[in-house]
């Protein structure tokens, strides 16, 4: 067999092997990307479960009442409560 023919066959074989290796690399990268995307979407948001208090004393603000100064239960707001302090109506 002529040396140029042997060289051409060897180069074609190398090109085929490189193409196969690149296809495998692309497939592996696609699998890793898909798994990473699934891990991100199923992982819970850690800050969404932690309740951060609204006030220094560790209390949480209730739903704000209507503009007429009544509490969400319908009664008048008590003096010195967190809702009054937030609304600037503290009598202190």
ABEGO torsion letter per residue (X at the ends): XBAAAAAAAAAAAAAAAAAAAAAAAAAAAAAAAAAAAAAAAABBBAAAABBBBABAAGBBBBBBBBAAGBBAAGBBBBBGBAAAAAAGABAX
